[in-house]
Each structure stands twice: as C-alpha cells, then as structure tokens.
Amino acid sequence: MDGKIMVTYKIVCKNDFNLELPIGKLLENEKVVRAIKNEFAKGVRNLDLFTKDSSSKINIETKKELYQFEVNKDDFADLISLAEEDANSRKLMKKDCSYIELVDIQTIS
C-alpha cells in the first residue's frame, strides 16, 4: 500500500481523571442547578431545569496535549508500537505516564 497515515495520540497517566456523567444526574445536584440559574437566568423566578434527552452525557477528563507523527500505510498494524517509540524519542514518557492512547488516524495521501 502506498501512502501515508497521520497518527494522533496522547500520553495517559496513572492519576488522570475521566468521568462520564449523565445530564440527568448532573441536574439532580442542587448546587449545579443553582449555579446554572444564576448564570443564565439571574433574577427570574419559578424555573425548572430539565432535559428532553436523558441519554445525553457530559465527560469530565484531564486535559491532555496531543502529539502527531506520520507513518506509511504499510505500518498500520504497528501504530501503537510506533506511537510508543515516538513518545520515547520525544522523552514524553514519565514515571506515572507510561501509556499511549490513539486519538485519531487519518490517511493523508
């Protein structure tokens, strides 16, 4: 296969935070509801917050820097190993940050 692939990855650390929260659960919290009302409807009374789509979710996660590198399409099967090599060559791997998560894979030619 001829062509190139652009691979985007991030470094995952032991103490990273990642939480997926249903919007309904969020709106059950009185402090959150009060904060939303104060920010978007200050001075208005008798308001109720609800959602029509209860399956909506909010993700709270540690913000990470994304890194990219380019490889041949032939190397598709080895992308994780190549991403680890790229991270090691850039000296991105630290004591508690030793995992790679592939974020995006794009064909560029």
Buried (B, 14 or more C-beta within 10 A) or exposed (E): EEEBBBBBBBBBBEEBEEEEEBBBEBBEEEEEBEEBBEEEEEEEEEEEBEEEEEEEBEEEEEEBEEBEBEBEEEBBEEBBEBBBEBBEEEEBBEEEBEBBEEBEEEEEE
